[in-house]
């Protein structure tokens, strides 16, 4: 299936530009990155029963940019290998290396791994066969579940975790945003960790980046936040979250500046909850068997869903309409 996408993504939020500038100033070890395509894995959906269940083949054995910068990760016979940069400690070597160092040979990070996810650089998370969720690399905005002190003079150094840390147990699946995690536990509950500037944690709040008394204040949570129950799958865009429940209903929340929520509105580029941010999960579709986001630096972010027995693909977002629409109609 070929997709034709018009390059009309000019409105994707001025505040995101300001936020990325902030990150560049705060991260010493994790210098500014080149434009890149965020890794996207689109699992196959074969379940046909009325009540959906999690499928083992949704687990990702590979993740990364797929190109010669950033990072790539592969699970081979249960061992997780990392390739690429180690400027935030994301290869687990116990050290931080310069941006000019690129590992072409796989670095063994962990054993007994069944799933790996990464936004493409800076950090990686993985699940072991006993359901433990680990992470390493940049802990910016506590995305790896470790408390950070933004007022500390060496904050930008302390946030880089060069060895794996345990984030949560009894985990079935995890999806990564730019700086937040969406976690599906074995009991069907969904939890979120990390940045909440756009309400992507789904707890009914959001925040702004502020400079007060010479110190930056950042909206985030290092503790897992409960979002919902009865879920079978989760997916994440850059700053947008989504989950499918057992009954096939699709719920979205977070950033709506590029119409990624699917509620018929498109944000105006300002951080207001009325049009640009959805702070709690919102039901947008039924009879959904898969959802995913495609994030491309040149065309923006779009959302896709597989709907109905005919497996029709619906699309909405930055280059499409603000409501889910059949792709081929």
N, C-alpha and C positions, 0 to 999 in steps of 0.2 A: 504494500500500500504506500503510495507516494503522498506526501503532505506538501501543500503549497501554502506558505506562510508569508503574508505581506509584512514588510519591515516597517511597522508603524508603532514602535515601542517607545516613543519619546517621552511618555509621561511617567516612567517608573520611578517616581518619588525622589524629590529633592532631598528629603531627610535621609534617605539611604546613602546619598553621596556624602552628606555631612557625617553620617555614622562611620562610613568606611574611612573617611579622613581621620576621624578620631582613632580608629583602630591602628592606622599607620603610625600615629604619634605615640600610642601606648605600647606597641609591641616592638621591642628592641630585637629580640631573637627571631621574631617572625616578621620579617620585613615585608613591604608591600609586594603584592603578587601581580603577575601579568594577567590580562583578561583570559578567562578560561571557560570551558563548558563544564558545568557541574555534572558529576557522574549520575547517570540515570539507568536503573535496571528495571525492566518491565517484565515481571513474572508472567508465566502462562497461567490461565485460570481454566481448570477442567471440571470443577465441581458443578453438578447440575441439580442437586437436591435443593429443596426449598430453604432449608436452614443451612447456612454456610458454615464451614469449618476451616480451620487453618490447614494449609497444605505444606508438606515438608519441602516441596520443590520451590517454594517461595524464598527459601533461605538463600542468601547470596554467597557464592563461592569466590567471586571477584568483585572488586570495587575500585574506583579511582578515576583519574582524568583520562586514561588511555592514551596519553601523549607524553612527550619527552620533557615535561616539567610537572611540578606538583608531585603527587604520589599515586602509586598503584599497589593493590594488595591482592594476594591470591591465597586460597586455602588448598594445600596439596597434601593428601593423605592425613588430614586433620591438623597439619601444621600451618600456621599463618605466616606468610612471608611478605615483607614490605620492600618496595622499590622507590627510589627517587630521593627527595630532599629529607633532611633531618634537622631543619632549622628551628624546629620547635620540639625536638625530641620524639617525633612521631614514629621513628623506627625502633624505639625501645633500646637504644645502645647505651643509655645512661649518660649521654652527653648531648650537647647542642652544637651543631656544625653550621658553617656559613652557607649562604645561599648559593655559593659557587660549587658546593659539594653535592654530587648526584650519584646515588648508588644504583648501578645497573644490575648488579648481582643481588639476588634475593637475600634479605636479612631475616633470619628466623626470629619471630617475635613471641609466639606462644604455641602450645600444643592443645589437642582435644578441642579445636575450634570448629564450629558448625555454621557460623554466620559472621560476615564482616560488612561494615558500612563506614563511609567517609564522605565528606563534602568535596573531596578532591585534593585538599592540602591541609596542613596545620594540625589536624587531629584525626584519630581513627577509633572506632569502637568495635568490639567483637563479643560474641556469645560462645561460651564453651558448652560441651555436651551435658553438663550438669545444670545448665540454666544460669550460670553466672555471667553478668555483663561487665566487661572491663573497657577502659579507655586509656589513651595516652596521647601526648602532644599538647597543643595549646588548650588551656582551661579557661580561655577568655569567657567572661560572663558566666563562669561556673558550669560550662557546658558538659564537663566531665564529672559533675557532681561533687566537686571539692570546693570548700569555702575559700573565698578570696578576699583580700583586704585592699580595696582600690586606693586607700589613702597611704599605703606603704610606699616608701620611696623606691623600693626595688620590686614593685608590683609586676612590672613587665617581665622580670626574670622568674619570679615565683610561679607565675601561671603556667610555665612550660613544664610538663610532667614527662620525664625521660624514661620512666618505667611504668608498666601497666598498673592502674588502680582499680579496685572493685567499686562499681557504681551501684549495682542492684543485683538481687538474686531472683531465681524463679522466673526468668525472662524467656519469652518465646521468640520475640522479634524486636528489632529496633531500626528506626529510620533517622537519618541525620539531616538537619537544616544547616544553614551557614553557621549558626552558633546556638542551636537548641536541638534536643533529642526528643523523639516521641517513642515511647517504650510500650510494647504489648507484653503483658505477663501471661503466664500459662492459665490463669483463672479468667482471662478475657478482659481484665481491667487495663485501661490506658493511663499512662503516667507521662509527665513532661518535666524536663530539666533544662535550665539555661536561660537564654535571653528572653525577655518578655516585652520588648519595646513596642511590638505590634500585637500584643495579646496572643502570641502563638502558644503560650502555655495553657490557654483555655480556662483560666480561673476567674474570669470576669473582670480582670484589670489589665492595664497596660501602663507604660511609663515612657518618660522622655530622658534623653541624655542631658544632664545639667552640669554646669560648672558653678560650684558654690564654695566660697572661701578658698578658692584656688584648687579645689579638689573635684574630680569628676564623680558624679553619682550615676550609677547604671542600674536599670531595672532588670533583675534576674532572680533566679532561685537555684541554689545549689542542692536544695532538698527536693526530692520527687514530689510533684503536685498531681493529685488524682484528677482525672479528666472525665472518664466514663467507664461503664461496664458493658458486657456482652459484645465485645468487639472481636473481630477475627483478623483484621489487617489494618496497618497504619502506613501513611505516606507523608512526605514532607517536601514542600517547596523551599525556597530560600528562607522566607519568614512566614510561611503559611503551613497549616497542619490539616490533615484529613484522616478519617477513620471509617471503616466499613463495619457495620454491626452484623450479627448473625442473621437478622431478618433481611439483609441486603440493602439497608438504608445507608446512604452516604452522608457524612457529617463533615463540615469544614469550619475552620476558624483561623483568626490571625490577620495577616496583611491582605488588604483588598485593593491596594493602589493600582494593581494591574488586572482587576476583575477576577481574581483567582478563587474567591469564595463561591461564586456562582449564584448569587442572590439577586442578580439583576442590576446591581449598582457597580459603578467603577469609581474608585477613590479619586479625589481631586489633587492628590500629591501632598496633602498636609496631614499631620498626625492627629486626626480627629476620629473619635469612635463612631460618629454618625455615618460616615461614608467610607472611610479608609481602613477602619479596623473593626473586626468582629471579635469580641472578647470571650465569647463562649461558643461551644459547638452549635452549629446551625444545620438542620437537615435540608439538603438540597436535591437529592435524587433518591429513587427507590429502585429495587431490582438490580443493584450494582454488584458485579462480581470482581472488579479490579479497578484501581485508581492509581494514577501516577502523574508526576510533574516533569515537564521538560524545561530545563533551564539553560538557555543559550545566551552568551554575552551579546551576540549580534542581533537577536530578534526578541529577547525578553523571555518571560516565563509563561507557559501555558499549562493547563490542566486537562487530563484525559480520563475517561472512565469507560469501562465495558459494561453495557446495559442490556438486560433482557436475554431471553433464550437464544436469540439470533446473534448475540455478542456484538451488537452495534456499538461503534465507538462514538462517544460524545466528547465535545471539546468546548472549552471556554478559557478566557484569560486575556493576556496582554495583546495578542494579535487576533483575537476572535471576539465574539459577543460576551456580554456579562452574565449570560445564563447558559447552562449546558445545552448544546445544540448538536444534532447528528452531524458527523463529520462530512458525510457524502451527500448531504441534502442542501 
